[in-house]
Amino acid sequence: MDIIVLKDVHKSFGPQKVLRGLNLNLHKDNVNVIIGKSGGGKSVLLKHIIGLLKPDKGQVIIDGQDIVPLSERELATVRQKFGMLFQEAALFDSLTVAENVAFPLKEHTKKKHKEIMEIVEEKLAQVGLKGMGYKMPSELSGGMRKRVGLARALALDPQIVLFDEPTSGLDPVMSAAINELIVRTKEEFGATCVVISHDIPATMATADFIFMLYEGKIIATGTPDEIKHWDDPVVQQFIHGRAKGPIRVV
Ligand SMILES: Nc1ncnc2c1ncn2[C@@H]1O[C@H](COP(=O)(O)OP(=O)(O)OP(=O)(O)O)[C@@H](O)[C@H]1O
């Protein structure tokens, strides 16, 4: 079943047409990776999926429900299906690691402090940060901060976890660890993962399905193997990182 479906989505900012009749079907319980050039509209697409932006035209169907007509209050309920790991982990620097992970539980549940702290410990252990709850974010490495971000994203046991460029700025070993975490998020937590990535080797290693965004549309959809052999010079140029080809470098 497709948990996220976008139908003929159009979005412009002034004269700039960012999404131009985009169709996308993301598969439940899989790692779905969206690739595409910088400034191509991947973040804009992600914002449509969580209802932070509304399309000029088209449907955004989450778990069977078109979220485009929903009010802010109704959207807040839909957003509880999502966990989100932002690019820079977006931790609250004045709160401890444990308080960061506890934050969504305090905001969105009526659970007691003791129960919240048990969940926090469990989530931290699951991302390899057992006993680190007392630390401040500034005391952590970039990879550890991402893992705290992931523990926070998983705190409410979301059905869907969104990862916005999860390995940007990390060394290769830390990137590999984060990629493993994405696969574990699917396998152990049973979540559907939606990943935005520039990292082609990581995408090939972790994705069940890859979607390539180009000029406001999804121009290729397939397994890593299918995308590797996709018969389109745009896709081939992108996945091989060639400077020359049909993709214009602006
Ligand atoms: N709120 C907004 N108002 C005006 N223009 C916007 C807005 N949000 C995004 N854009 C424009 O839409 C285009 C696509 O931006 P977006 O951030 O989605 O690209 P991206 O594919 O995520 O890029 P990157 O990989 O570099 O993060 C950009 O030209 C950006 O300037």
Ligand as a Chemical Component Dictionary entry (heavy atoms), coordinates in Angstrom:
data_LIG
# 
_chem_comp.id                   LIG 
_chem_comp.type                 NON-POLYMER 
_chem_comp.pdbx_formal_charge   0 
_chem_comp.three_letter_code    LIG 
# 
loop_
_chem_comp_atom.comp_id 
_chem_comp_atom.atom_id 
_chem_comp_atom.alt_atom_id 
_chem_comp_atom.type_symbol 
_chem_comp_atom.charge 
_chem_comp_atom.model_Cartn_x 
_chem_comp_atom.model_Cartn_y 
_chem_comp_atom.model_Cartn_z 
_chem_comp_atom.pdbx_ordinal 
LIG N1  N1  N 0 9.044  29.786 1.019  1  
LIG C1  C1  C 0 9.656  30.004 -0.152 2  
LIG N2  N2  N 0 9.496  31.176 -0.794 3  
LIG C2  C2  C 0 10.090 31.410 -1.976 4  
LIG N3  N3  N 0 10.883 30.513 -2.613 5  
LIG C3  C3  C 0 11.094 29.338 -2.011 6  
LIG C4  C4  C 0 10.500 29.015 -0.753 7  
LIG N4  N4  N 0 10.878 27.769 -0.411 8  
LIG C5  C5  C 0 11.685 27.325 -1.409 9  
LIG N5  N5  N 0 11.804 28.254 -2.370 10 
LIG C6  C6  C 0 12.579 28.099 -3.613 11 
LIG O1  O1  O 0 12.241 26.860 -4.201 12 
LIG C7  C7  C 0 13.393 26.256 -4.786 13 
LIG C8  C8  C 0 13.567 24.846 -4.297 14 
LIG O2  O2  O 0 14.050 24.884 -2.969 15 
LIG P1  P1  P 0 14.311 23.585 -2.065 16 
LIG O3  O3  O 0 14.828 24.083 -0.754 17 
LIG O4  O4  O 0 13.111 22.731 -2.046 18 
LIG O5  O5  O 0 15.470 22.832 -2.865 19 
LIG P2  P2  P 0 16.227 21.493 -2.464 20 
LIG O6  O6  O 0 16.068 20.550 -3.601 21 
LIG O7  O7  O 0 15.764 21.022 -1.124 22 
LIG O8  O8  O 0 17.723 22.008 -2.392 23 
LIG P3  P3  P 0 18.978 21.532 -1.492 24 
LIG O9  O9  O 0 19.304 20.155 -1.955 25 
LIG O10 O10 O 0 20.031 22.518 -1.869 26 
LIG O11 O11 O 0 18.556 21.611 -0.045 27 
LIG C9  C9  C 0 14.570 27.173 -4.486 28 
LIG O12 O12 O 0 14.849 27.949 -5.624 29 
LIG C10 C10 C 0 14.077 28.036 -3.347 30 
LIG O13 O13 O 0 14.664 29.299 -3.384 31 
# 
loop_
_chem_comp_bond.comp_id 
_chem_comp_bond.atom_id_1 
_chem_comp_bond.atom_id_2 
_chem_comp_bond.value_order 
_chem_comp_bond.pdbx_ordinal 
LIG N1  C1  SING 1  
LIG C1  N2  SING 2  
LIG C1  C4  DOUB 3  
LIG N2  C2  DOUB 4  
LIG C2  N3  SING 5  
LIG N3  C3  DOUB 6  
LIG C3  C4  SING 7  
LIG C3  N5  SING 8  
LIG C4  N4  SING 9  
LIG N4  C5  DOUB 10 
LIG C5  N5  SING 11 
LIG N5  C6  SING 12 
LIG C6  O1  SING 13 
LIG C6  C10 SING 14 
LIG O1  C7  SING 15 
LIG C7  C8  SING 16 
LIG C7  C9  SING 17 
LIG C8  O2  SING 18 
LIG O2  P1  SING 19 
LIG P1  O3  DOUB 20 
LIG P1  O4  SING 21 
LIG P1  O5  SING 22 
LIG O5  P2  SING 23 
LIG P2  O6  DOUB 24 
LIG P2  O7  SING 25 
LIG P2  O8  SING 26 
LIG O8  P3  SING 27 
LIG P3  O9  DOUB 28 
LIG P3  O10 SING 29 
LIG P3  O11 SING 30 
LIG C9  O12 SING 31 
LIG C9  C10 SING 32 
LIG C10 O13 SING 33 
# 
